[in-house]
């Protein structure tokens, strides 16, 4: 998802009997759906995993602005432009809520930025695909934000208080993102043949990358089992992917678009669709830096940070000057 | 919540917002800003994009003092055995009506 391939630092899941009293009390609190707050005792693994997971999620929100920011100046109407601008501003906000949540665990935002810029922290694979046409703005909102919501709604119940609270705010705002995307798709599907073709092309390109957002199957993964015991992961990747497909296929049908999967078929027995897995080699390749836009995204992000340095420094200097003037006057 | 200070890093502020309906200011999150004035401006953009509030407080995170999680029992247990502090402890006969 926005935090893909987070490997836990725990050594597999311990039973309550194997834990020292402190860790046992911690786990029992989580088992009883209690919240862990910043100053509470927590195992090192829990803290480290959360920093990686929340940090990666935050980076995804920030880098996720880039494929859409690309279209702000090219939106077809003033209204669409204003809507897209508001959506991209929301993504910046979501990144900030999440950096704050991660900072309560003892890392600073600037340290996380450095880790992102140096490639030590990742962001979601989905943002390494290009947005080639206006219909891609529709597909991104509908599919990418749709997949994100699938993952984020259960995380509102995650065990770490600041993370859960950030997620509540984010979920409230995210459904506007998905709807505006679907609205773009509806408009295009009711438009000219060329527009409808463009919408189909966007679905063709974003379908499998969207399925990849949930990460590879993790039903047998010890890392996932640990994260689920800690309630920083609430569902398996496969569960969420299935839910996403079941929800999205009827929406594609409504639009009159064809999901690019010949094997896609309703399975009465499981009450869900059977569908083709994405190409996981492509996923690992994109995640390790070889996607179509990895280089471009990271360079743009670093450039923005470096170009903003004089503003950050200037404002600190100005604040110091004002403080000194105020003290002199007192 | 105190952060290790590094050079060039903007300080952390905690943000409190009063909602529309006359309730108290409530903690909504935190943000970085060079000073309090900018913190209020940033809080407006980060935390009130949808009319969430009518008033903003910002406080430097360093200035907040909090109770320790370990003191929970000492602080709150004494309230547990004083059920008579709640009105439902007392039976009011039906004949008396609403009280």
Boltz contact constraints between the chains, C-beta under 6 A:
constraints:
  - contact:
      token1: [A, 39]
      token2: [B, 69]
      max_distance: 6.0
  - contact:
      token1: [A, 40]
      token2: [B, 69]
      max_distance: 6.0
  - contact:
      token1: [A, 93]
      token2: [B, 46]
      max_distance: 6.0
  - contact:
      token1: [A, 96]
      token2: [B, 46]
      max_distance: 6.0
  - contact:
      token1: [A, 97]
      token2: [B, 29]
      max_distance: 6.0
  - contact:
      token1: [A, 100]
      token2: [B, 29]
      max_distance: 6.0
  - contact:
      token1: [A, 100]
      token2: [B, 30]
      max_distance: 6.0
  - contact:
      token1: [A, 108]
      token2: [B, 3]
      max_distance: 6.0
  - contact:
      token1: [A, 110]
      token2: [B, 9]
      max_distance: 6.0
  - contact:
      token1: [A, 315]
      token2: [B, 34]
      max_distance: 6.0
  - contact:
      token1: [A, 316]
      token2: [B, 34]
      max_distance: 6.0
  - contact:
      token1: [A, 319]
      token2: [B, 34]
      max_distance: 6.0
  - contact:
      token1: [A, 319]
      token2: [B, 35]
      max_distance: 6.0
